[in-house]
Amino acid sequence: MSEPRKHTEVAVGVLIRLSDDALLLSSRPEGKAYAGFWEFPGGKIEAGETVEEALRRELQEELGITIDGAEVWKITEHDYPHALVRLHWCKVTAWSGEFEMREGQQMAWQQLPLDVTPVLPGAFPVLQWLSEERGLPFVPPPVVAPVAPAN
Ligand SMILES: Nc1nc2c([nH]c(=O)n2[C@H]2C[C@H](O)[C@@H](COP(=O)(O)OP(=O)(O)OP(=O)(O)O)O2)c(=O)[nH]1
């Protein structure tokens, strides 16, 4: 019998700009699974890190900002061919520093429904909750197959 798949634990930040409630999306850099897809910024939690520590490190590495704090808001799972992920979602409304795309990615402040496409399917449940909170109808983003990475 095969072993059950282990979860990859991921910390994700829903950055909210308080002046207009815009949400920060960023594109996945080349070379990663689902390259070019839009996502909420974040990354894998390393051994010994809390969700908040991992998110602070990832957002410094990727975006050049330092978050003031993060508390887990929702936890979701998504089963991709490349990994079974458990996503620890945190809303973040306070940070310092200037945005700097350190991995060659793009960023976009977005209102709901999102303009950017395609979006990682693992983010769809959170888009639905955010829409519900805002009293907006949920418009599911189109489902797009990733291009297989070149070897
Ligand atoms: N950051 C982020 N990851 C997401 C979202 N939705 C979703 O399914 N995921 C999945 C995709 C990936 O399998 C996983 C994140 O892992 P990653 O490969 O981007 O993490 P990382 O930056 O630490 O990558 P690495 O360079 O260490 O490989 O979580 C989302 O909205 N944001």
The ligand as an SDF file (V2000), in Angstrom:
LIG
                    3D

 32 34  0  0  0  0  0  0  0  0999 V2000
    1.5510   31.7770   -2.2640 N   0  0  0  0  0  0  0  0  0  0  0  0
    0.4530   31.1230   -2.6190 C   0  0  0  0  0  0  0  0  0  0  0  0
    0.4770   29.7820   -2.8080 N   0  0  0  0  0  0  0  0  0  0  0  0
   -0.6720   29.2050   -3.1670 C   0  0  0  0  0  0  0  0  0  0  0  0
   -1.8740   29.9380   -3.3390 C   0  0  0  0  0  0  0  0  0  0  0  0
   -2.8500   29.0730   -3.7160 N   0  0  0  0  0  0  0  0  0  0  0  0
   -2.3050   27.8480   -3.7980 C   0  0  0  0  0  0  0  0  0  0  0  0
   -2.8600   26.8190   -4.1140 O   0  0  0  0  0  0  0  0  0  0  0  0
   -0.9610   27.9190   -3.4550 N   0  0  0  0  0  0  0  0  0  0  0  0
   -0.0420   26.7680   -3.4820 C   0  0  0  0  0  0  0  0  0  0  0  0
    0.8340   26.7500   -4.7240 C   0  0  0  0  0  0  0  0  0  0  0  0
    2.0940   26.0400   -4.2500 C   0  0  0  0  0  0  0  0  0  0  0  0
    1.8980   24.6320   -4.4150 O   0  0  0  0  0  0  0  0  0  0  0  0
    2.1420   26.3760   -2.7750 C   0  0  0  0  0  0  0  0  0  0  0  0
    3.1100   27.5090   -2.4870 C   0  0  0  0  0  0  0  0  0  0  0  0
    4.3730   27.0510   -2.6640 O   0  0  0  0  0  0  0  0  0  0  0  0
    5.5100   27.8540   -3.4710 P   0  0  0  0  0  0  0  0  0  0  0  0
    6.2240   26.8880   -4.3130 O   0  0  0  0  0  0  0  0  0  0  0  0
    4.9330   29.0580   -4.1140 O   0  0  0  0  0  0  0  0  0  0  0  0
    6.3570   28.3100   -2.2250 O   0  0  0  0  0  0  0  0  0  0  0  0
    7.8000   28.9390   -2.0970 P   0  0  0  0  0  0  0  0  0  0  0  0
    7.7340   30.3780   -2.5470 O   0  0  0  0  0  0  0  0  0  0  0  0
    8.2150   28.6730   -0.6770 O   0  0  0  0  0  0  0  0  0  0  0  0
    8.6040   28.1140   -3.1590 O   0  0  0  0  0  0  0  0  0  0  0  0
   10.0120   27.4490   -3.2640 P   0  0  0  0  0  0  0  0  0  0  0  0
   10.7870   28.4300   -4.0910 O   0  0  0  0  0  0  0  0  0  0  0  0
   10.5180   27.2310   -1.8750 O   0  0  0  0  0  0  0  0  0  0  0  0
    9.7190   26.1870   -4.0120 O   0  0  0  0  0  0  0  0  0  0  0  0
    0.8340   26.7850   -2.3860 O   0  0  0  0  0  0  0  0  0  0  0  0
   -1.8750   31.3330   -3.1550 C   0  0  0  0  0  0  0  0  0  0  0  0
   -2.8770   32.0500   -3.3400 O   0  0  0  0  0  0  0  0  0  0  0  0
   -0.6820   31.8700   -2.7960 N   0  0  0  0  0  0  0  0  0  0  0  0
  1  2  1  0
  2  3  2  0
  2 32  1  0
  3  4  1  0
  4  5  2  0
  4  9  1  0
  5  6  1  0
  5 30  1  0
  6  7  1  0
  7  8  2  0
  7  9  1  0
  9 10  1  0
 10 11  1  0
 10 29  1  0
 11 12  1  0
 12 13  1  0
 12 14  1  0
 14 15  1  0
 14 29  1  0
 15 16  1  0
 16 17  1  0
 17 18  2  0
 17 19  1  0
 17 20  1  0
 20 21  1  0
 21 22  2  0
 21 23  1  0
 21 24  1  0
 24 25  1  0
 25 26  2  0
 25 27  1  0
 25 28  1  0
 30 31  2  0
 30 32  1  0
M  END
$$$$
